[in-house]
Amino acid sequence: MSSSSSSKRSEGSQGYLPRGGACVSCRRRKMKCDGQHPICGQCDRAGRAEDCEYMSGSDRSTVQILEDNISRLEARIQELQNPDSAAAAAVRLHQPYVGGPPPMVLGHGQGRGMQVPASSSSSQRSTVQDPPRNVAETLYVFAPRTQYHSLTMSPSSLLTVPVDSLATFMPCKHRHPARPAPALIFSVYLWAIRLSNDPAIQANEEAYLNRATQEASTALLGNHPHKVMHSIQAEVLLANYFFAQGRFLEGKYHLATAVSTTLSAGLHKIRSASTGTGSPVASVGSSNNQLPPARDAVEEGERIIAGWIVLTMDKVWAVALDYEPNFPHSTQAMGTKIDTPWPLEIEEFEQGVLPQHVRTSNTVHNFLGRVQTPDAGVSSRALVAKAAVLWERVTDFGKRYNLGAQMNPQSMQPALQEFTSLSNVLDAQTAAMPPATAASLHPTRLPSIERARRLIVAHAMLDVATIRLHAPFAADGRSESSQRKRVGAARSVLEGTLALRGRVAQAGHAAGWTDPIIGTTWIEAAQVLFDEVTSIRTLRASGARAGDEGPLLGYIQQAMTAMSDFAVNIPLLTFQVGRIQETFASF
């Protein structure tokens, strides 16, 4: 340190700082601060440069805003755990499934639903262990193709691996640092059982569900070196499991927990231009959630992917179940604003495609504003994230503006401006997407089935966003253009489903897993086409010239076969396809 710098430090430490002049980090730690800008001596020496910030007046620090977000999410978790006890004094993370009526799964726009029994209380933590080796090897026909942490929380990654790769999951490796945390292990076992199609294996599902949820509830309390990331992965696998089962309350609980951990670990601020270092912000609430700097580009990539998967799930299930996202849309300089770059494919992180010097900020805001950024976001994972953001933004727009009703000119003008902006972004993103046709999904053009699945889901979400955005203008024949867009988007959803089914068949596989959120897109697309059939028949009955509804109905029938294949082992999709089949039968 130079003599002038030392002198400056000395002068600051010998004098008195004005009230509130210490940095936020020193105040929180009750340490003497020298008040140096931009980084005080205490934070500089301790290597906490990213935590050193000064606030003035009524400003709130990043830590304070994040603490508020975490508190709000913890309150949401408590609400989900105790729906009948608003005055509950504590959050009981270990048993969110016991007691209370079983959740009801509702059909699209209907009051009917299927009853789903809640999990029974069990003390099987001490009795349900890793399966015997022969059973584990059978399960890991569905094990991750790459390392276990590259599962990245999607059961679609549960694919064949060589037997030697199964060693990390075998009982002899239990609690070994190289072995995944128990919460992740049992969540993977649970999904493997669900997708196994073997009744003897599926008989163990309830026991492994109980073990997985119990391990997840204490995942952050242990000392596993990857406990934070494995906890997030386990929570998302469990949330996906419960959503797929139609057990929405439990799914929302695990998703809220994943969001809370993601925020506190700073996965929304990776490579942030606003932190100066580009590293995740410090965790708040508990030191258990702090992440050390990523060891390499792959580990950083896994964190980036994890953050976006949690954000995506939060957006799409908030849309599907009609509730406010846990991760609210934000353009503020702090809080839940996303600075993390768009995700790449994991192979691209391995290849070092994301340069070390790249820093990003306002990722979602820039996307919605069509601002050019260094991270183009063209990977299949980024396409899903962008589609989820647009679907949620369009849905929020529809809630805030009732364009189907009479609006005064003052209210109409901003609504039309926002409609035009969303429509432009939606059209641009749809045009930029790789096509979702049978030819484009052929193995010679797209070898990865996983990327094909993600591409179809992204297309479906964009199509349903188009359907929702144009709904007010298509009503009562107000805009023929909007109606054509809705029908075209609905057909596109079904075309994508058929193309994906063909792609999977080319690989010689059963349809297998697809993201359960796709059922919501099927329901909405089918409803648009059913409405179009009704409109054609109404026109014909009035003596007006009308088209032929036969091809539309034939197309729906063809798509229902593909939907049924994907719905195997996914009760929610089975239920939703059943609703479509019931409506089809009435035509």
C-alpha positions as CSV (number, residue, x, y, z in Angstrom):
1,M,0.0,0.0,0.0
2,S,1.4,3.4,-0.9
3,S,2.3,5.9,1.9
4,S,-0.5,8.3,0.8
5,S,-3.0,5.5,0.9
6,S,-1.7,4.4,4.3
7,S,-2.0,8.0,5.6
8,K,-5.5,8.2,4.3
9,R,-6.5,5.0,6.1
10,S,-4.9,6.2,9.3
11,E,-6.6,9.5,9.2
12,G,-10.0,7.8,8.6
13,S,-9.5,5.4,11.5
14,Q,-8.3,8.1,14.0
15,G,-11.2,10.5,13.3
16,Y,-14.9,10.0,13.9
17,L,-17.2,8.9,11.1
18,P,-20.5,10.7,10.8
19,R,-23.6,8.8,12.0
20,G,-24.3,6.1,9.4
21,G,-21.0,6.6,7.7
22,A,-19.8,3.0,8.2
23,C,-20.3,0.5,5.4
24,V,-23.2,-1.9,5.7
25,S,-20.8,-4.9,6.1
26,C,-19.0,-3.4,9.1
27,R,-22.3,-2.3,10.7
28,R,-23.7,-5.8,10.4
29,R,-20.5,-7.2,12.0
30,K,-20.2,-4.5,14.6
31,M,-16.7,-3.7,13.4
32,K,-14.9,-0.4,13.3
33,C,-15.0,1.0,9.8
34,D,-12.5,3.5,8.4
35,G,-15.1,4.8,5.9
36,Q,-12.8,4.6,2.9
37,H,-14.5,4.6,-0.5
38,P,-15.2,2.6,-2.5
39,I,-14.0,-0.2,-0.3
40,C,-13.1,0.2,3.4
41,G,-10.0,-1.3,5.0
42,Q,-11.8,-4.0,7.0
43,C,-13.6,-5.3,3.9
44,D,-10.5,-5.0,1.8
45,R,-8.4,-7.0,4.2
46,A,-11.1,-9.7,4.7
47,G,-11.6,-10.2,1.0
48,R,-15.2,-8.9,1.2
49,A,-15.0,-6.3,-1.5
50,E,-18.4,-7.3,-3.0
51,D,-20.1,-6.8,0.4
52,C,-18.8,-3.3,1.0
53,E,-21.4,-0.7,0.2
54,Y,-22.4,2.6,1.7
55,M,-26.0,3.7,2.1
56,S,-27.3,7.2,2.6
57,G,-30.7,8.5,3.8
58,S,-33.5,6.1,3.3
59,D,-31.6,3.9,0.8
60,R,-31.7,0.2,1.5
61,S,-28.7,-2.1,0.9
62,T,-28.6,-5.2,-1.3
63,V,-28.4,-7.3,1.8
64,Q,-31.5,-5.6,3.3
65,I,-33.5,-6.1,0.1
66,L,-32.4,-9.8,-0.2
67,E,-33.3,-10.3,3.5
68,D,-36.7,-9.0,2.8
69,N,-37.0,-11.3,-0.2
70,I,-35.9,-14.3,1.9
71,S,-38.4,-13.3,4.7
72,R,-41.2,-13.1,2.2
73,L,-40.3,-16.5,0.7
74,E,-40.1,-18.0,4.2
75,A,-43.5,-16.7,4.9
76,R,-44.7,-18.2,1.7
77,I,-43.2,-21.6,2.7
78,Q,-45.0,-21.3,6.1
79,E,-48.2,-20.6,4.3
80,L,-47.8,-23.6,2.0
81,Q,-46.9,-25.8,4.9
82,N,-49.8,-24.7,7.1
83,P,-52.7,-23.7,4.8
84,D,-55.2,-24.0,7.7
85,S,-53.1,-22.1,10.3
86,A,-52.3,-18.6,9.2
87,A,-51.1,-17.8,12.7
88,A,-48.6,-20.7,12.8
89,A,-45.6,-19.5,14.8
90,A,-42.9,-21.5,13.1
91,V,-42.0,-23.2,9.8
92,R,-41.8,-26.9,10.3
93,L,-39.5,-27.8,7.3
94,H,-39.3,-31.5,8.2
95,Q,-43.0,-32.6,7.7
96,P,-44.9,-30.4,5.2
97,Y,-47.0,-33.4,4.1
98,V,-48.7,-34.6,7.2
99,G,-52.3,-33.6,8.1
100,G,-54.9,-31.5,6.4
101,P,-57.0,-32.5,3.4
102,P,-55.4,-33.9,0.3
103,P,-54.9,-31.3,-2.4
104,M,-57.3,-31.2,-5.3
105,V,-56.1,-31.2,-8.9
106,L,-58.3,-29.0,-11.0
107,G,-58.9,-29.3,-14.7
108,H,-58.5,-26.3,-17.1
109,G,-61.2,-23.7,-16.2
110,Q,-63.3,-26.3,-14.5
111,G,-64.3,-27.1,-10.9
112,R,-63.8,-30.8,-11.3
113,G,-60.6,-32.5,-10.4
114,M,-59.1,-35.8,-9.4
115,Q,-58.5,-36.6,-5.7
116,V,-54.8,-37.2,-4.9
117,P,-54.1,-38.8,-1.5
118,A,-51.5,-37.1,0.6
119,S,-48.5,-38.9,1.7
120,S,-48.9,-41.0,4.8
121,S,-46.9,-40.2,7.9
122,S,-43.9,-42.4,8.2
123,S,-40.7,-42.8,10.2
124,Q,-39.0,-44.6,7.5
125,R,-35.9,-42.4,7.6
126,S,-34.2,-45.1,9.7
127,T,-35.4,-48.1,7.7
128,V,-35.4,-46.9,4.0
129,Q,-31.8,-47.2,2.9
130,D,-30.1,-47.3,-0.5
131,P,-31.5,-50.1,-2.6
132,P,-29.4,-53.3,-3.0
133,R,-26.9,-53.1,-5.8
134,N,-28.9,-55.2,-8.2
135,V,-31.9,-52.9,-7.7
136,A,-29.8,-49.7,-7.9
137,E,-28.3,-50.9,-11.2
138,T,-31.9,-51.5,-12.5
139,L,-32.9,-48.0,-11.4
140,Y,-29.9,-46.5,-13.0
141,V,-31.0,-47.5,-16.4
142,F,-32.4,-44.0,-15.6
143,A,-29.2,-42.5,-14.1
144,P,-27.5,-39.4,-15.3
145,R,-25.5,-39.7,-18.5
146,T,-22.9,-37.3,-17.2
147,Q,-21.9,-36.6,-13.6
148,Y,-24.7,-36.6,-11.1
149,H,-24.7,-32.8,-10.6
150,S,-25.2,-32.4,-14.3
151,L,-28.7,-33.8,-13.8
152,T,-29.6,-30.1,-13.5
153,M,-32.9,-31.1,-11.9
154,S,-34.6,-32.5,-14.9
155,P,-35.8,-36.1,-14.7
156,S,-35.3,-36.2,-18.5
157,S,-31.6,-36.5,-17.7
158,L,-32.1,-39.9,-16.0
159,L,-30.6,-41.9,-18.8
160,T,-28.3,-44.9,-19.2
161,V,-24.8,-44.8,-17.8
162,P,-22.0,-47.4,-17.6
163,V,-22.1,-49.5,-14.5
164,D,-18.8,-48.1,-13.2
165,S,-20.4,-44.7,-13.1
166,L,-23.0,-46.1,-10.7
167,A,-20.3,-46.4,-8.0
168,T,-21.1,-42.9,-6.6
169,F,-24.6,-44.1,-5.9
170,M,-23.8,-47.4,-4.3
171,P,-24.3,-48.0,-0.5
172,C,-20.6,-48.4,0.1
173,K,-20.0,-44.8,-0.9
174,H,-22.7,-43.4,1.4
175,R,-21.7,-40.1,3.0
176,H,-18.5,-40.0,0.9
177,P,-17.7,-36.5,-0.3
178,A,-17.7,-37.7,-3.9
179,R,-21.2,-39.0,-3.5
180,P,-24.2,-36.7,-3.9
181,A,-25.9,-35.4,-0.9
182,P,-28.6,-37.8,0.4
183,A,-31.4,-35.4,-0.6
184,L,-30.3,-35.5,-4.2
185,I,-29.7,-39.2,-4.2
186,F,-33.1,-40.1,-2.9
187,S,-34.8,-37.6,-5.2
188,V,-33.1,-39.3,-8.2
189,Y,-34.1,-42.7,-6.9
190,L,-37.7,-41.5,-6.5
191,W,-37.8,-40.3,-10.2
192,A,-36.1,-43.5,-11.4
193,I,-38.8,-45.5,-9.6
194,R,-41.6,-43.3,-11.1
195,L,-40.3,-43.8,-14.6
196,S,-39.3,-47.4,-14.3
197,N,-42.5,-49.1,-15.5
198,D,-41.6,-52.0,-13.2
199,P,-44.4,-52.8,-10.7
200,A,-41.9,-54.5,-8.3
201,I,-39.8,-51.3,-8.2
202,Q,-42.7,-48.9,-8.2
203,A,-44.0,-50.6,-5.0
204,N,-41.2,-48.8,-3.2
205,E,-42.2,-45.4,-4.4
206,E,-43.9,-44.2,-1.3
207,A,-41.1,-45.2,1.0
208,Y,-38.5,-43.4,-1.2
209,L,-40.8,-40.4,-1.4
210,N,-40.8,-40.1,2.4
211,R,-37.1,-40.5,2.6
212,A,-36.4,-38.0,-0.2
213,T,-38.6,-35.3,1.4
214,Q,-37.1,-35.9,4.9
215,E,-33.5,-35.7,3.5
216,A,-34.4,-32.5,1.6
217,S,-35.7,-30.8,4.8
218,T,-32.3,-31.0,6.4
219,A,-30.1,-30.8,3.4
220,L,-28.6,-27.4,4.3
221,L,-27.8,-28.4,7.8
222,G,-25.1,-31.0,7.0
223,N,-21.5,-30.5,6.0
224,H,-21.6,-31.9,2.4
225,P,-19.3,-29.8,0.3
226,H,-22.0,-29.4,-2.4
227,K,-25.0,-29.2,0.0
228,V,-26.4,-25.9,-1.4
229,M,-26.4,-26.9,-5.0
230,H,-27.6,-30.4,-4.2
231,S,-30.3,-29.0,-2.0
232,I,-31.6,-26.8,-4.9
233,Q,-31.4,-29.8,-7.3
234,A,-33.3,-32.0,-4.9
235,E,-36.0,-29.4,-4.2
236,V,-36.6,-28.9,-7.9
237,L,-36.7,-32.6,-8.6
238,L,-39.3,-33.0,-5.8
239,A,-41.3,-30.0,-7.0
240,N,-41.4,-31.5,-10.4
241,Y,-42.4,-34.8,-8.9
242,F,-45.3,-33.3,-7.0
243,F,-46.5,-31.2,-9.9
244,A,-46.4,-34.3,-12.1
245,Q,-48.5,-36.1,-9.5
246,G,-51.0,-33.2,-9.4
247,R,-50.1,-32.5,-5.8
248,F,-49.8,-28.8,-6.3
249,L,-49.6,-27.6,-2.7
250,E,-46.5,-29.8,-2.1
251,G,-45.0,-28.8,-5.4
252,K,-45.4,-25.1,-4.6
253,Y,-43.7,-25.7,-1.2
254,H,-40.6,-27.4,-2.7
255,L,-40.4,-24.8,-5.4
256,A,-40.6,-21.9,-2.9
257,T,-37.8,-23.6,-1.0
258,A,-35.7,-23.9,-4.1
259,V,-36.3,-20.2,-4.9
260,S,-35.4,-19.1,-1.4
261,T,-32.1,-21.1,-1.5
262,T,-31.3,-19.8,-5.0
263,L,-31.8,-16.2,-4.0
264,S,-29.8,-16.5,-0.8
265,A,-27.0,-18.3,-2.6
266,G,-26.9,-15.4,-5.1
267,L,-27.4,-17.5,-8.2
268,H,-29.3,-14.6,-9.8
269,K,-26.2,-12.4,-9.6
270,I,-23.5,-14.6,-11.1
271,R,-21.2,-12.6,-13.4
272,S,-23.1,-9.5,-12.3
273,A,-21.6,-6.2,-13.7
274,S,-23.0,-4.4,-10.6
275,T,-20.9,-6.4,-8.0
276,G,-17.5,-5.5,-9.5
277,T,-16.2,-9.0,-9.1
278,G,-18.9,-11.0,-11.0
279,S,-19.1,-13.5,-8.2
280,P,-22.4,-14.4,-6.5
281,V,-23.4,-12.0,-3.8
282,A,-23.0,-13.1,-0.2
283,S,-25.8,-15.2,1.2
284,V,-28.1,-13.7,3.8
285,G,-30.0,-15.3,6.6
286,S,-27.6,-18.2,7.1
287,S,-24.0,-18.9,6.4
288,N,-25.0,-22.4,5.4
289,N,-26.1,-21.0,2.0
290,Q,-22.9,-19.3,1.1
291,L,-21.2,-20.7,-2.0
292,P,-17.4,-20.5,-2.5
293,P,-16.1,-19.2,-5.8
294,A,-16.7,-21.7,-8.6
295,R,-13.7,-24.0,-9.1
296,D,-13.9,-24.0,-12.9
297,A,-16.1,-23.0,-15.8
298,V,-18.2,-26.2,-15.5
299,E,-19.1,-25.6,-11.9
300,E,-20.0,-22.0,-12.7
301,G,-22.1,-23.2,-15.6
302,E,-24.0,-25.6,-13.3
303,R,-24.8,-22.7,-11.0
304,I,-26.0,-20.6,-13.9
305,I,-28.1,-23.4,-15.3
306,A,-29.5,-24.1,-11.8
307,G,-30.5,-20.5,-11.2
308,W,-32.4,-20.3,-14.6
309,I,-34.1,-23.6,-14.1
310,V,-35.5,-22.4,-10.7
311,L,-36.6,-19.1,-12.2
312,T,-38.2,-20.9,-15.2
313,M,-40.1,-23.3,-13.0
314,D,-41.3,-20.5,-10.7
315,K,-42.6,-18.5,-13.7
316,V,-44.4,-21.3,-15.5
317,W,-46.1,-22.9,-12.5
318,A,-47.2,-19.5,-11.3
319,V,-48.9,-19.1,-14.7
320,A,-50.4,-22.6,-14.7
321,L,-51.7,-22.5,-11.2
322,D,-52.6,-18.8,-11.3
323,Y,-50.6,-17.4,-8.4
324,E,-47.9,-14.8,-8.0
325,P,-44.4,-16.0,-8.7
326,N,-42.0,-16.4,-5.7
327,F,-39.4,-14.7,-7.9
328,P,-41.1,-11.5,-8.9
329,H,-40.3,-9.6,-12.1
330,S,-38.0,-6.7,-11.1
331,T,-36.1,-4.0,-12.9
332,Q,-34.7,-2.4,-9.7
333,A,-31.0,-2.1,-9.3
334,M,-31.1,-4.5,-6.4
335,G,-33.4,-7.2,-5.1
336,T,-34.5,-9.9,-7.5
337,K,-33.3,-8.3,-10.7
338,I,-31.5,-11.0,-12.7
339,D,-27.9,-10.2,-13.7
340,T,-26.8,-13.8,-14.4
341,P,-26.1,-14.4,-18.1
342,W,-28.4,-16.7,-20.1
343,P,-27.5,-20.4,-19.6
344,L,-25.5,-22.3,-22.2
345,E,-25.5,-26.0,-22.8
346,I,-23.3,-27.8,-20.2
347,E,-21.0,-28.9,-23.0
348,E,-20.5,-25.2,-23.9
349,F,-19.4,-24.4,-20.4
350,E,-17.0,-27.3,-20.6
351,Q,-15.5,-25.8,-23.8
352,G,-15.1,-22.4,-22.2
353,V,-17.6,-20.7,-24.5
354,L,-18.4,-18.0,-21.9
355,P,-15.3,-15.8,-21.7
356,Q,-13.9,-15.0,-18.3
357,H,-14.2,-11.2,-18.8
358,V,-17.9,-11.1,-19.7
359,R,-20.1,-9.4,-17.1
360,T,-23.9,-9.0,-17.5
361,S,-26.8,-7.2,-15.9
362,N,-30.5,-6.6,-16.3
363,T,-30.7,-9.9,-18.3
364,V,-34.5,-10.2,-18.4
365,H,-35.1,-6.5,-18.7
366,N,-32.7,-6.2,-21.6
367,F,-34.4,-9.2,-23.3
368,L,-37.9,-7.6,-22.9
369,G,-36.5,-4.3,-24.2
370,R,-34.8,-6.0,-27.1
371,V,-31.4,-4.7,-26.1
372,Q,-28.4,-6.4,-27.7
373,T,-26.1,-8.0,-25.1
374,P,-22.9,-10.1,-25.1
375,D,-24.9,-13.2,-24.1
376,A,-27.2,-13.9,-27.0
377,G,-29.1,-16.7,-25.2
378,V,-29.5,-19.2,-28.0
379,S,-29.0,-22.5,-26.2
380,S,-32.0,-24.7,-25.7
381,R,-31.9,-23.9,-22.0
382,A,-31.9,-20.2,-22.7
383,L,-34.8,-20.6,-25.2
384,V,-36.9,-22.3,-22.5
385,A,-36.1,-19.5,-20.0
386,K,-37.0,-16.8,-22.5
387,A,-40.2,-18.5,-23.3
388,A,-41.1,-18.8,-19.6
389,V,-40.4,-15.1,-19.1
390,L,-42.7,-14.1,-22.0
391,W,-45.5,-16.5,-21.0
392,E,-45.5,-15.0,-17.4
393,R,-45.2,-11.4,-18.7
394,V,-48.1,-11.9,-21.1
395,T,-50.2,-13.5,-18.3
396,D,-49.5,-10.6,-16.0
397,F,-50.4,-8.2,-18.7
398,G,-53.8,-9.9,-19.1
399,K,-54.5,-9.6,-15.4
400,R,-53.6,-5.9,-15.3
401,Y,-55.6,-4.8,-18.3
402,N,-59.1,-6.1,-19.2
403,L,-58.9,-5.4,-22.9
404,G,-62.1,-7.3,-23.5
405,A,-64.1,-4.7,-21.6
406,Q,-64.7,-1.0,-22.3
407,M,-61.7,1.1,-21.3
408,N,-61.4,4.8,-21.1
409,P,-58.8,6.4,-23.5
410,Q,-56.4,7.2,-20.7
411,S,-56.2,3.5,-19.7
412,M,-56.3,2.2,-23.2
413,Q,-53.2,4.0,-24.4
414,P,-50.6,2.5,-22.0
415,A,-52.3,-0.9,-22.4
416,L,-52.0,-0.8,-26.2
417,Q,-48.4,0.3,-25.9
418,E,-47.5,-2.6,-23.7
419,F,-49.5,-5.0,-25.9
420,T,-47.5,-3.8,-28.9
421,S,-44.2,-4.1,-27.0
422,L,-45.0,-7.7,-25.9
423,S,-46.3,-8.7,-29.3
424,N,-43.1,-7.5,-30.9
425,V,-40.8,-9.3,-28.5
426,L,-43.0,-12.4,-28.8
427,D,-43.0,-12.4,-32.6
428,A,-39.2,-11.7,-32.7
429,Q,-38.4,-14.6,-30.3
430,T,-40.7,-17.0,-32.1
431,A,-39.1,-16.1,-35.4
432,A,-35.6,-16.6,-33.9
433,M,-36.4,-20.1,-32.7
434,P,-35.1,-23.2,-34.5
435,P,-38.1,-24.8,-36.2
436,A,-40.0,-27.5,-34.3
437,T,-40.7,-29.8,-37.2
438,A,-40.1,-33.5,-37.7
439,A,-37.3,-32.7,-40.1
440,S,-35.6,-30.2,-37.8
441,L,-35.7,-32.7,-34.9
442,H,-34.2,-35.6,-36.9
443,P,-31.2,-37.1,-35.2
444,T,-28.9,-36.0,-38.0
445,R,-29.8,-32.4,-37.3
446,L,-30.4,-32.5,-33.6
447,P,-28.6,-35.5,-32.0
448,S,-29.7,-34.7,-28.4
449,I,-33.2,-35.9,-27.5
450,E,-32.9,-33.6,-24.4
451,R,-32.4,-30.5,-26.5
452,A,-35.3,-31.6,-28.7
453,R,-37.6,-31.9,-25.6
454,R,-36.5,-28.5,-24.4
455,L,-37.1,-27.0,-27.9
456,I,-40.6,-28.3,-28.1
457,V,-41.5,-27.1,-24.6
458,A,-40.1,-23.6,-25.4
459,H,-42.1,-23.5,-28.6
460,A,-45.3,-24.6,-26.8
461,M,-44.9,-21.9,-24.1
462,L,-44.3,-19.2,-26.8
463,D,-47.4,-20.4,-28.7
464,V,-49.6,-20.3,-25.6
465,A,-48.3,-16.8,-24.8
466,T,-49.4,-15.8,-28.3
467,I,-52.8,-17.4,-27.6
468,R,-53.2,-15.5,-24.4
469,L,-52.0,-12.2,-25.7
470,H,-54.4,-12.1,-28.6
471,A,-57.4,-13.5,-26.8
472,P,-59.1,-10.2,-26.0
473,F,-58.9,-9.1,-29.7
474,A,-60.0,-12.4,-31.1
475,A,-63.1,-12.5,-28.9
476,D,-66.4,-11.9,-30.7
477,G,-64.6,-11.6,-34.0
478,R,-63.0,-8.2,-33.1
479,S,-59.8,-9.0,-35.0
480,E,-59.5,-11.7,-37.7
481,S,-55.7,-11.3,-37.5
482,S,-55.6,-12.1,-33.8
483,Q,-57.9,-15.1,-34.3
484,R,-55.7,-16.5,-37.1
485,K,-52.6,-16.1,-34.8
486,R,-54.4,-18.0,-32.0
487,V,-55.4,-20.8,-34.3
488,G,-52.0,-21.0,-35.9
489,A,-50.3,-21.0,-32.4
490,A,-52.6,-23.8,-31.2
491,R,-51.8,-25.9,-34.2
492,S,-48.1,-25.3,-33.6
493,V,-48.4,-26.7,-30.1
494,L,-49.9,-30.0,-31.5
495,E,-47.4,-30.1,-34.4
496,G,-44.5,-29.8,-31.9
497,T,-45.9,-32.7,-29.8
498,L,-46.3,-34.9,-32.8
499,A,-42.8,-34.0,-34.0
500,L,-41.2,-34.8,-30.6
501,R,-43.1,-38.1,-30.5
502,G,-41.7,-39.0,-33.9
503,R,-38.2,-38.0,-32.8
504,V,-38.3,-40.2,-29.7
505,A,-39.7,-43.1,-31.8
506,Q,-36.7,-42.7,-34.2
507,A,-34.4,-43.4,-31.2
508,G,-36.4,-46.6,-30.5
509,H,-37.6,-45.3,-27.1
510,A,-41.0,-45.1,-25.5
511,A,-42.2,-41.5,-25.2
512,G,-40.9,-41.3,-21.7
513,W,-40.5,-38.1,-19.7
514,T,-41.5,-34.6,-20.9
515,D,-41.9,-31.6,-18.7
516,P,-45.3,-31.8,-17.0
517,I,-45.9,-28.1,-17.7
518,I,-46.6,-29.0,-21.3
519,G,-50.0,-30.3,-20.3
520,T,-51.2,-26.8,-19.6
521,T,-50.2,-25.8,-23.2
522,W,-52.0,-28.8,-24.6
523,I,-55.2,-27.9,-22.7
524,E,-55.1,-24.3,-24.0
525,A,-54.2,-25.2,-27.5
526,A,-56.9,-27.8,-27.7
527,Q,-59.5,-25.4,-26.4
528,V,-58.7,-22.8,-29.1
529,L,-59.1,-25.5,-31.8
530,F,-62.4,-26.8,-30.2
531,D,-63.6,-23.2,-30.2
532,E,-62.7,-22.9,-33.9
533,V,-64.6,-26.0,-34.7
534,T,-67.6,-24.6,-32.9
535,S,-67.3,-21.3,-34.8
536,I,-67.2,-23.1,-38.1
537,R,-70.3,-25.1,-37.3
538,T,-72.1,-22.0,-36.1
539,L,-71.4,-20.2,-39.3
540,R,-72.6,-23.1,-41.4
541,A,-75.8,-23.3,-39.3
542,S,-76.5,-19.6,-40.1
543,G,-76.2,-20.3,-43.8
544,A,-72.9,-18.5,-44.1
545,R,-69.9,-19.9,-46.0
546,A,-67.7,-21.9,-43.6
547,G,-64.7,-24.1,-43.8
548,D,-64.5,-27.8,-43.0
549,E,-63.8,-28.8,-39.4
550,G,-63.0,-32.4,-40.3
551,P,-59.2,-31.8,-40.8
552,L,-59.0,-29.9,-37.5
553,L,-60.7,-32.7,-35.6
554,G,-58.5,-35.3,-37.3
555,Y,-55.5,-33.3,-36.3
556,I,-56.6,-33.1,-32.7
557,Q,-57.2,-36.9,-32.6
558,Q,-53.8,-37.6,-34.0
559,A,-52.1,-35.3,-31.4
560,M,-54.1,-37.0,-28.6
561,T,-52.3,-40.3,-29.3
562,A,-48.9,-38.6,-28.9
563,M,-50.1,-36.8,-25.8
564,S,-51.2,-40.1,-24.3
565,D,-47.8,-41.7,-24.9
566,F,-46.1,-38.8,-23.1
567,A,-48.6,-39.0,-20.2
568,V,-47.5,-42.5,-19.1
569,N,-46.3,-42.4,-15.5
570,I,-47.3,-38.7,-15.2
571,P,-50.7,-38.5,-13.5
572,L,-51.2,-34.8,-14.2
573,L,-50.7,-35.3,-17.9
574,T,-52.9,-38.3,-17.9
575,F,-55.7,-36.3,-16.3
576,Q,-55.3,-33.3,-18.7
577,V,-55.2,-35.6,-21.7
578,G,-58.4,-37.2,-20.4
579,R,-60.1,-33.8,-20.3
580,I,-59.1,-33.2,-23.9
581,Q,-60.4,-36.6,-24.9
582,E,-63.7,-36.0,-23.1
583,T,-64.2,-32.7,-24.9
584,F,-63.3,-34.4,-28.2
585,A,-65.9,-37.1,-27.6
586,S,-68.6,-34.5,-27.3
587,F,-67.8,-33.3,-30.8
